[in-house]
């Protein structure tokens, strides 16, 4: 398999893992009876911390830029979503994984738009 494809797959897996952690940790740690005005920033902060730790651990396998930048957007958006109290933990995990893959795809497409496809010089 091509090295770029392997890196791209690990980038998507890292984004999905960050999404799952960002959705589950606030749902596990914060009580649902608190006001939404307090829950949303706290959920976002917990998700950002989990994304920071996951990006540092995964930067060895996924590209550091491709793990940290989408991880920041994933955790800010996904960390606030499970606060509405509906659905279970599995729903939150699937939502986080889907949001992580979608946001990573957005970053990938935007990078292709800015730079185009990068040629592999070692293939020749």
Steps between C-alpha positions, in 0.01 A plus 500: 500500500617850424656685794281807442187284512612345828559843650164622373324200657671560834398867480135400461524239777660757731225752422232240569665404829521865603133536409399200711702623799365852458143372501528243778709676764268799553201265498665280765639774723234771504153462656206574272300693758737799490401802290593487132689829530748329735504158332594617151826683588601229748429229243703688243791543744500130594484403133785739414715345773426150371577609143830654613605179674385277215671717237826485695479122530395448139740749340751219473276304267289771339643826378522752786325767295237255382426393858518831686320741266191289427507380862453855619195555279361153577527543875351851503195394302449145627569581866192720516259269318434212746393746768135489398459176697325290239645180365741259658873462504503299179309777320753755624791279388354456150427871477859582603651255252284630217575862582872421525508334158294781344717779641818314399360466147433873496858574601629254238291654221600852600867399502459351151336823387787709636797287398377243249610139504856464629723297270704215644860566388630167634274296270725561197 
